[in-house]
Amino acid sequence: MKPLDFAQFLKYEGADDALSVEAYISNVLEEKFGPASGIGWQLQIIRCGFTRVVGIDLLGSVGISEADLVESICGSSSGPSDDFFINEVFRVVADTDFTDCQPLMNVFWQTVNGFEPHLKRKLIKFVTGVDTLPLAGTETCDNTLELPNYWKALCWREQHDEHEANSKLEEKLKLLLSKKLYDAVEYSSGYGLDGTSAVADVLTGKAEYEKLAKEESYDSLDIPALSDGYLLDKDAPLSPQRLENDEVETDAALAADSEANPAESPAVDVPPRPEESYEDDYDDWEEEPVTSDVKF
């Protein structure tokens, strides 16, 4: 920040104009985290509990700095632009359906390790809930990525033996898998451990969309919506639902009259219902591929 901008900032904050940047930062830290702050007593208790287990002098004697302590607690401090290999950072355990399918396994690792660093972190957050890299040797809970067997599906569609190599199908598999993973990490939200997910107004927008869709449906069918408080006028045309109800009531009245006067009831020939066939429903049936699990 330029000195002139900082001076204007101090004036806006109502602080002393003679404060330096370092003094201003020190005052803010004291106000937010000092003993007189709202959380000062909590931080002091945490400090006392930590030092009872590991002394500050002991940390200094073994060469552990403040930055090392922060990294051990908060995770790796590598920047978002630093590249890495996911299968080297994480201990990955895959089920046999995944490891036995060499084309799928090879293309999967080629795809995810070929992502840009920021996209790799999004994939990690999609699977684990956080985008920070774990420290080497640390143990965390298992996180599972369920992956359909796209190789088996492609081979089934192309009438190819899945146990035989095919470079063209592997290229199609790479494009398909890359698109599916990209869509998953870019357009998913709602599961995160770093903070509240940015899904504000999603439900509101969905409600507005459903309301609009309902209104368009009523307009297209010329049916009044009960939620709108619309009352049918006696001279207004009846809605399809009202007509259907009237027909049911008429049929019931005719049935009752027929029971009272069976001799006067005309015979009605009801044609038999045609045989229903389900053969056509299975023409477009496709085999559902088996999913594979990849645990991070």
Residue pairs with C-beta under 8 A, 6 or more apart in sequence:
1 9
1 21
6 21
7 17
10 16
10 17
10 19
10 24
11 17
15 24
15 27
19 27
30 36
30 37
31 37
33 39
33 40
33 43
34 40
35 41
35 44
59 69
67 77
70 77
71 77
71 135
72 135
74 132
75 130
75 132
75 133
75 134
75 135
76 132
76 133
76 134
76 135
78 84
78 133
80 117
80 118
80 121
81 117
81 118
82 117
83 117
83 120
84 117
84 120
84 133
85 113
86 92
86 112
86 113
86 120
86 123
86 124
86 296
87 109
87 113
89 133
89 134
90 134
90 296
92 294
92 295
92 296
93 294
93 295
94 105
94 292
94 293
94 294
94 295
95 292
95 293
95 294
97 149
97 290
97 291
97 292
97 293
98 104
98 105
98 108
98 147
98 292
98 293
98 294
99 105
101 149
101 151
101 152
101 162
101 292
103 151
103 165
103 169
103 170
103 173
104 147
104 149
104 150
104 151
104 152
104 173
104 292
107 151
107 170
107 173
107 174
107 177
108 147
108 177
108 294
110 174
111 174
111 177
111 178
111 181
112 120
112 123
112 181
113 120
115 123
115 181
119 182
119 185
121 131
122 131
122 185
122 186
123 181
123 185
124 130
124 131
124 133
124 296
125 131
125 185
125 192
125 194
126 184
126 185
126 188
126 191
127 143
127 144
127 145
127 296
128 140
128 143
128 296
129 143
129 191
129 192
129 193
129 194
130 192
130 193
130 194
131 194
132 194
134 140
142 295
142 296
143 295
143 296
144 293
144 294
144 295
144 296
145 293
145 294
145 295
145 296
146 291
146 292
146 293
147 291
147 292
147 293
147 294
148 289
148 290
148 291
148 292
149 289
149 290
149 291
149 292
150 173
150 176
150 177
150 180
150 289
151 162
151 169
151 173
152 162
152 289
152 290
153 287
153 289
154 160
154 169
154 172
154 173
154 176
155 161
155 162
155 166
155 169
156 162
156 286
156 287
156 289
158 169
160 166
160 169
189 197
189 198
189 199
190 197
190 199
191 197
214 225
215 225
217 223
218 224
218 225
221 240
222 239
223 239
223 240
223 241
224 230
224 232
224 239
232 238
232 239
232 242
238 246
257 265
258 265
